[in-house]
């Protein structure tokens, strides 16, 4: 996969690892993906709470 400088910058800012290391090391990839899933679940919960407050 070709990655852009913007993708590299985002990986460094979000996860403090480079994209090449993410691709190369399975343990780093698992760490990043678990973190992404946690953030996604957290955001879904926040949206659901706000949505329920709006429809009272």
Secondary structure as GFF3:
##gff-version 3
##sequence-region A 1 56
A	DSSP	alpha_helix	5	15	.	.	.	ID=ss1
A	DSSP	alpha_helix	19	24	.	.	.	ID=ss2
A	DSSP	alpha_helix	26	54	.	.	.	ID=ss3
###
